Amino acid sequence: MALTVHQFPCLSDNYGFLVRDEASGQVATIDTPDADAILAQLERLGWKLDLILNTHWHPDHAGGNEALKAATGASIVGPAEVTRIAPLDRTVADGDHVMLGQTRFDVIDTGGHTLGHIAYHDATDHIAFVGDTLFALGCGRLFEGTAEQMWSSLSRLAKLPDDTTVYCAHEYTASNARFALSVDDDPALKGRAEAVFAARERGEATVPTTIAAEKATNPFLRAPLLRPSAVTPAQAFAEIRAAKDSFKG
């Protein structure tokens, strides 16, 4: 594989991702949840940071931008909304691409959690960094966008190849699984939920996931099947999202 991904926990439930293009040795961080933690991981690995790739503007994703740039000189790339909290060296949007050495990241519009949220897709290595749009067994809250926008974004991600490895930014899977079981009795979901609960009991990460696993068991991607009376797939998604927002389990 041309791209090496180093994943590590930070803050209360975030994951940091340092990625290295093996052909060139260039390194990027996907988002900047914790500048000190990222710098410590870079030192441990002996890597030099060249690029910061933001998915959206929230502080637990872009809050470390300025400190990391000051410490490393890395260039900052992201959607225009990131300028709400920190300057960008390059603004990108749907259809653009970013090169890390010989690794190409295609930019995908995944608005909904925030209006300008994006994902980065490495088609060669079958890897996607999706920020807070798609989670293992879940999806992001609609802080800024509409249900229609988020459904469109999730559908866009669902069209990626099934073997795409999906790196989402938070360890929310156990709570997502409890909600999923409340709206879906599919045997595949039950089996996955049991594996998730066991993994968390052992202190193991449940990220990354795959597009195939999410299409098979994620209630937000399965919304039209779970709410067949809904007039549109987006309405079905909206009903599931509203149920999750009020879920107390």
Summary of the structure (lengths in Angstrom):
residues: 249
radius of gyration: 17.6
end to end distance: 40.0
largest distance: 54.9
contacts: 887
relative contact order: 0.12
helix: 36%
strand: 24%
